[in-house]
Amino acid sequence: MGCCNSTPSKSSISPEAACKPSGDTASNVRKSSFIQSSIASMISAVTFNFASLETTPSLDLTEEQKAILQEHWKKTLLAQRPDYFHKVMLISIQQSPKMNEVIACQMYCVRDLTQWPKLDRMSKGVRDFIDRQITVNDLDSAILSQEARELGGVHARYAQYGFKPAFLDIWQNSALLLLEKLKFDDEKEKELFIDAWRLMISFISEFMMIGYDSSMQLVRSEKKKESSSLDKTNVTNLQDAIDDNRTDNSTNSGER
């Protein structure tokens, strides 16, 4: 899609209007809707079973680092930057405009990204995911790794629109860049918080990739099976046509 500029800029376009695909785009979407829905269905059907892993993954945080994350997650980070995750997404898109098309599923691009409801929903989803790990799950490695895998499987649905694993690296860098602007009374605590945050999001990204790869392997396997089945059907139909042709020729020869 050519509607995305290299740097997102503001425009008078409304989010509601932006959500309506153009005639050409709508036509393309209809043509590919069956393929896209089939892929999405395959990925949605994935049941992750990682019991075969020999060891439980470990988030290498010290008790001090855990305590720092839990103390400053809301008191400092969200208090100073309630829009933190939305801003991280905006910075990431500025660094890689292709992300805009992926998030939009190549249907449309919103000029004023600050007013894009879908981007806002995604940002809140990430915030809720992190909040659950810190405040509810107590940064439990087993739970965090499993939920990160499942989240990676969800991201695999965007592969058909151009999602690349490198986007996770861009997001991480943007997230760390914004943390540097937080103000702490104690600079030592700020350093500890940023280090702990880096370890946490790296851990999440690592297991998201495991889930992403598992989902993509399933999709490729299903496509291969479908292709093989189609080839066999085509061969059978071709052989039937040849046999029918031979029968017709034999009948015609006999009549003559």
Backbone torsions as a table, in degrees:
resi	resn	phi	psi	omega
1	MET	NA	137.4	-175.7
2	GLY	-100.8	12.1	-173.5
3	CYS	-88.4	-5.5	-178.2
4	CYS	-94.0	126.0	174.1
5	ASN	-79.9	162.6	-179.8
6	SER	-65.5	-28.9	176.1
7	THR	-124.0	120.9	-178.5
8	PRO	-57.3	134.6	179.1
9	SER	-129.7	159.9	-177.7
10	LYS	-79.6	150.4	178.5
11	SER	-152.3	168.0	-179.0
12	SER	-81.8	-3.1	-178.5
13	ILE	-62.1	135.0	-179.4
14	SER	-87.3	152.4	178.4
15	PRO	-59.2	-36.0	-178.3
16	GLU	-66.0	-43.1	179.2
17	ALA	-67.2	-36.5	-178.2
18	ALA	-66.5	-24.5	-178.4
19	CYS	-75.5	-10.4	-179.9
20	LYS	-92.3	116.5	-179.1
21	PRO	-69.5	150.7	177.2
22	SER	-69.8	172.1	-178.0
23	GLY	-58.4	-48.0	-179.4
24	ASP	-63.4	-43.4	-178.6
25	THR	-65.1	-41.8	-179.7
26	ALA	-61.4	-38.7	178.5
27	SER	-63.2	-44.2	179.2
28	ASN	-63.6	-39.0	-179.3
29	VAL	-64.7	-41.7	179.7
30	ARG	-63.6	-39.4	-178.5
31	LYS	-64.3	-34.4	-175.3
32	SER	-102.9	3.0	-173.6
33	SER	-61.4	-38.2	-179.0
34	PHE	-64.2	-44.8	179.9
35	ILE	-62.5	-46.5	-177.3
36	GLN	-63.3	-44.2	-179.0
37	SER	-66.6	-33.3	178.4
38	SER	-65.5	-44.9	179.1
39	ILE	-63.6	-44.2	-179.9
40	ALA	-61.3	-38.6	179.8
41	SER	-65.2	-40.8	179.4
42	MET	-62.2	-44.0	-178.4
43	ILE	-68.7	-38.9	180.0
44	SER	-62.9	-27.6	-176.8
45	ALA	-81.9	-3.2	-177.3
46	VAL	-65.5	129.5	171.3
47	THR	-111.6	109.9	-175.5
48	PHE	-75.9	129.7	177.1
49	ASN	-133.4	99.3	-176.9
50	PHE	-108.2	23.2	-179.1
51	ALA	-65.6	-17.9	-177.7
52	SER	-74.8	-11.9	178.0
53	LEU	-62.1	132.8	-173.7
54	GLU	-71.1	-33.7	-178.2
55	THR	-128.0	151.9	176.2
56	THR	-75.3	127.3	-179.8
57	PRO	-61.9	146.5	-176.4
58	SER	-123.2	127.1	172.9
59	LEU	-84.1	109.2	-170.6
60	ASP	-78.2	65.6	175.2
61	LEU	-107.1	136.5	173.8
62	THR	-74.8	164.7	177.3
63	GLU	-60.7	-34.5	178.3
64	GLU	-65.7	-41.5	179.4
65	GLN	-66.5	-39.8	176.5
66	LYS	-60.7	-45.5	-179.1
67	ALA	-62.5	-38.8	179.4
68	ILE	-64.5	-44.3	178.2
69	LEU	-61.3	-45.8	-177.6
70	GLN	-68.3	-32.4	-179.6
71	GLU	-74.5	-43.6	-171.1
72	HIS	-100.2	-3.3	179.5
73	TRP	-56.3	-52.4	179.8
74	LYS	-95.9	-41.8	-174.9
75	LYS	-62.0	-34.6	-176.5
76	THR	-113.0	-57.9	-173.5
77	LEU	-64.1	-58.7	-176.9
78	LEU	-71.4	-27.7	178.1
79	ALA	-67.6	-40.7	-179.0
80	GLN	-86.0	-34.0	-178.4
81	ARG	-131.8	73.9	178.2
82	PRO	-62.2	-20.6	178.3
83	ASP	-97.2	19.6	-172.8
84	TYR	-50.6	-53.0	-173.9
85	PHE	-71.1	-32.3	175.6
86	HIS	-66.4	-42.4	179.3
87	LYS	-65.5	-38.8	177.9
88	VAL	-60.1	-41.7	178.5
89	MET	-64.5	-40.5	179.7
90	LEU	-63.7	-43.9	178.9
91	ILE	-63.9	-40.9	-179.7
92	SER	-62.5	-41.8	179.8
93	ILE	-68.0	-35.2	176.2
94	GLN	-62.9	-37.0	-179.9
95	GLN	-76.4	-30.1	179.1
96	SER	-141.0	86.7	-178.0
97	PRO	-55.7	-22.3	178.6
98	LYS	-58.0	-28.4	179.9
99	MET	-60.1	-32.6	179.1
100	ASN	-59.9	-45.9	179.9
101	GLU	-65.6	-38.1	-179.3
102	VAL	-65.2	-47.6	179.8
103	ILE	-61.3	-38.0	-179.9
104	ALA	-79.6	-1.2	-177.8
105	CYS	57.9	31.9	176.9
106	GLN	57.8	25.5	179.4
107	MET	-97.4	-34.7	-179.6
108	TYR	-164.3	165.0	175.7
109	CYS	-131.6	130.4	179.3
110	VAL	-90.6	130.8	-178.4
111	ARG	-70.6	-47.4	-179.4
112	ASP	-93.9	91.7	-175.2
113	LEU	-65.7	-22.7	179.9
114	THR	-68.1	-16.7	-178.5
115	GLN	-111.2	19.1	-176.6
116	TRP	-90.5	111.0	-177.8
117	PRO	-57.7	-39.4	-177.9
118	LYS	-64.1	-41.5	179.1
119	LEU	-64.6	-37.1	178.4
120	ASP	-65.4	-42.1	178.9
121	ARG	-64.3	-41.9	179.4
122	MET	-63.9	-41.0	-179.8
123	SER	-63.6	-42.2	178.3
124	LYS	-66.7	-34.2	177.5
125	GLY	-63.4	-42.0	177.7
126	VAL	-65.6	-43.4	179.0
127	ARG	-59.5	-44.9	-179.8
128	ASP	-65.0	-36.8	178.1
129	PHE	-61.9	-48.6	180.0
130	ILE	-64.8	-42.0	-179.3
131	ASP	-60.7	-40.9	179.8
132	ARG	-63.4	-40.2	-179.3
133	GLN	-66.9	-38.1	-175.5
134	ILE	-82.2	-46.0	-171.6
135	THR	-94.9	-26.9	-176.9
136	VAL	-103.4	-49.0	-175.2
137	ASN	-89.9	-1.3	176.2
138	ASP	55.2	35.2	178.6
139	LEU	55.2	36.7	177.9
140	ASP	-67.3	124.5	-174.5
141	SER	-60.9	-44.2	-177.1
142	ALA	-64.1	-44.9	-179.8
143	ILE	-67.3	-45.1	-177.9
144	LEU	-62.1	-43.8	-178.9
145	SER	-65.6	-40.5	179.9
146	GLN	-65.3	-45.5	-178.6
147	GLU	-69.5	-31.1	176.8
148	ALA	-68.1	-38.5	176.5
149	ARG	-61.2	-45.6	179.9
150	GLU	-62.3	-39.2	177.8
151	LEU	-64.6	-37.9	176.3
152	GLY	-63.6	-37.0	176.8
153	GLY	-62.8	-37.1	176.7
154	VAL	-63.4	-41.6	-179.3
155	HIS	-65.0	-24.4	179.3
156	ALA	-62.7	-22.5	178.2
157	ARG	-64.5	-22.6	-178.2
158	TYR	-90.1	-0.6	-179.6
159	ALA	-61.3	-35.5	-179.1
160	GLN	-67.2	-16.3	179.0
161	TYR	-102.0	2.8	176.3
162	GLY	109.6	10.9	179.2
163	PHE	-62.4	135.5	177.6
164	LYS	-124.4	141.4	177.7
165	PRO	-55.2	-26.7	179.8
166	ALA	-61.4	-21.5	178.5
167	PHE	-61.6	-31.3	179.0
168	LEU	-65.4	-37.7	177.3
169	ASP	-65.7	-40.7	178.4
170	ILE	-62.6	-42.9	179.4
171	TRP	-62.3	-44.5	179.4
172	GLN	-59.0	-46.3	-179.2
173	ASN	-62.6	-39.6	178.8
174	SER	-66.2	-39.9	-179.7
175	ALA	-63.9	-41.2	179.9
176	LEU	-71.9	-36.5	179.4
177	LEU	-60.1	-42.3	-178.0
178	LEU	-71.8	-29.1	179.3
179	LEU	-63.6	-31.0	-177.5
180	GLU	-60.2	-22.2	-176.7
181	LYS	-86.2	-5.7	178.4
182	LEU	-69.2	150.0	179.8
183	LYS	-108.3	127.2	177.4
184	PHE	-120.6	145.5	174.5
185	ASP	-67.0	-33.5	-178.9
186	ASP	-115.9	115.4	-178.5
187	GLU	-64.3	-28.2	177.6
188	LYS	-65.1	-41.1	178.5
189	GLU	-66.4	-35.7	177.0
190	LYS	-62.2	-44.2	179.1
191	GLU	-62.3	-43.7	178.6
192	LEU	-63.6	-41.6	-178.6
193	PHE	-63.6	-46.1	-178.8
194	ILE	-64.9	-40.8	177.9
195	ASP	-63.2	-42.9	179.8
196	ALA	-66.7	-39.5	178.7
197	TRP	-63.4	-41.0	179.1
198	ARG	-61.4	-44.9	178.9
199	LEU	-62.7	-41.6	-177.3
200	MET	-65.5	-49.5	-176.8
201	ILE	-72.4	-26.6	174.6
202	SER	-67.6	-40.9	177.3
203	PHE	-61.9	-45.7	179.3
204	ILE	-61.0	-46.3	-178.7
205	SER	-62.8	-40.2	-179.6
206	GLU	-59.3	-45.3	-177.3
207	PHE	-82.2	-22.3	169.5
208	MET	-62.0	-39.8	179.7
209	MET	-65.6	-35.2	177.0
210	ILE	-62.8	-46.2	178.3
211	GLY	-65.3	-39.6	178.5
212	TYR	-61.8	-49.0	-179.3
213	ASP	-62.4	-39.4	179.6
214	SER	-62.7	-43.1	179.5
215	SER	-65.3	-42.2	-178.9
216	MET	-67.4	-35.0	176.5
217	GLN	-63.8	-38.9	178.2
218	LEU	-63.8	-44.3	179.5
219	VAL	-60.9	-46.1	-179.9
220	ARG	-63.1	-38.5	179.2
221	SER	-64.7	-43.2	179.8
222	GLU	-65.9	-39.7	178.4
223	LYS	-63.5	-39.5	179.9
224	LYS	-64.6	-41.5	178.8
225	LYS	-63.9	-43.2	-179.6
226	GLU	-64.3	-40.4	179.9
227	SER	-64.9	-42.5	179.3
228	SER	-63.9	-42.0	179.4
229	SER	-64.6	-40.1	179.3
230	LEU	-65.7	-40.4	178.8
231	ASP	-61.7	-43.3	179.9
232	LYS	-63.7	-39.7	179.2
233	THR	-64.1	-42.5	179.6
234	ASN	-63.4	-41.3	179.0
235	VAL	-63.4	-43.4	179.5
236	THR	-62.3	-44.8	179.8
237	ASN	-63.6	-39.7	179.0
238	LEU	-64.5	-43.1	179.9
239	GLN	-64.2	-40.1	177.9
240	ASP	-62.1	-40.3	-179.9
241	ALA	-65.2	-40.4	178.5
242	ILE	-64.2	-44.1	179.6
243	ASP	-62.7	-42.1	179.1
244	ASP	-62.7	-39.6	-179.6
245	ASN	-65.5	-40.4	178.2
246	ARG	-64.0	-40.7	179.6
247	THR	-62.7	-43.6	179.6
248	ASP	-63.0	-43.0	-179.6
249	ASN	-63.9	-40.2	-179.9
250	SER	-65.5	-40.9	179.4
251	THR	-64.4	-43.7	-179.7
252	ASN	-64.5	-38.5	179.4
253	SER	-65.1	-40.7	179.9
254	GLY	-65.0	-37.5	-179.4
255	GLU	-67.3	-35.7	178.7
256	ARG	-70.4	NA	NA
